[in-house]
Amino acid sequence: MILLLFLFSNILTASFGPLAIKISLDSTCNLPLNIDKPIIEDEPKIFENRLMIATTSGTVKSITLPPSITSYTSLSTDKGASFYINDMTKGNKIDKLLENITLLLEEDYIKDDKIQVIILVGDETYPYTYQLKPLTSEKLAIFNNYLQQHGGKISSCYTKLPFIAVELPYNYLFDLAQQEHVGHIFLNRRFTACLAESVPIIKPAEKWQKIEHYFGFQINGSGVKICILDTGIDDTHPDLSGKVILEKSWTHEDPTDGFGHGTHCASIAAGTGYASNFTYIGVAPSALLMNGKVLSNDGVGYEEWILSGIEWAVENDCRYHKHEFWKRNMYRAIGNRPHINCCRLGY
């Protein structure tokens, strides 16, 4: 049985072996983080250990700087300026987006001096090299104790994925990077739903006919479960009637689609075409659906919710080779983005 994961109107390919996640967004969609956009009007000011930034809305926001940071960079262009702190910790484990304080304050990622992050965890086998795997309960307890001592907390932890979602004061972020089992720290980014013409791209008619002719039977998704990670699914839609077999929400809302995008994606994946007299038929019209709501009724969701949805899908019948996942899932903590050796998901 194949479990496909759909997200943002395009296919989200998740290969847990080790972790290789590809998210394709429409090229016309505005990503939630745009470093080039004009953000501030004036240069930032540092008063004692607090950074003061004037935003484009006219307000002034501030943050307590990490005591270990002694190097700063202010980049000015014709589009504006951004204030960066320079990560001098071992292995450069801090994601570049987390160093752009101007961006974090302008986009309200920092609230009351706290920030939400995703931590890539594992065991350090060689200097700056990690075997990625979820922490054991004992290691997780030690890690949680460290966070509580520094005013932080674990918001989500995963049993199948080597990640932990954490909220903590920003000024302890660089100390966190030096803790045992921390391979890399990412911003818990917000994502926004986008639309696209997907069926002709995923399933071009001429090529599909050749594939079916080669195998000698119709390929329509029969016996397949498709997990939709999006804004939810309206299971009363005529094209989706009786298809949703399991559902869960991480947005603190009902799993029903209050935005429309998830239903759109579900129809692309498995719509029967009944509502249009079979003019608009999905890629796999005989497939069943799992409804994972990771985007809110406003079409916005966090990376933490998406990871939770992926793990939920895996726990509900997405098969993978666990031994190969852990054996080959190695991470080299060098540079601003992680390098992860990959092997395929077994299905």
Buried (B, 14 or more C-beta within 10 A) or exposed (E): EBBBBBBBBBBBBBBBBBBBBEBEBBEEBEEBBEBEEBBBEEEBEEEEEEBBBBBEEEEEBBBBBBEBBEEBEEEEEEEBBBBBBEBEBEBBBBBBBBBBBBBBBBBEBBEEBBBBBBBBBBBBEEEBBBBBBBBEEEBBEEBBEBBEEBEBEBBBBBEBBBBBBBBBBBBBBBBBBEBEBBBBBBBBBBBBBBBBEBBEEBBEEEEBEEEEEEEEEEBBBEEBBBBBBBBBBBBEBEBBEEBBEBBBBBBEBEBBBBBBBBBBBBBBBBBBBBBEEEEBBBBBBBBBBBBBBBBBBEBBBBBBBBBBBBBBBBEBEBEBBEEBBBEBBBBBBBEBEBEBEBBEBEE
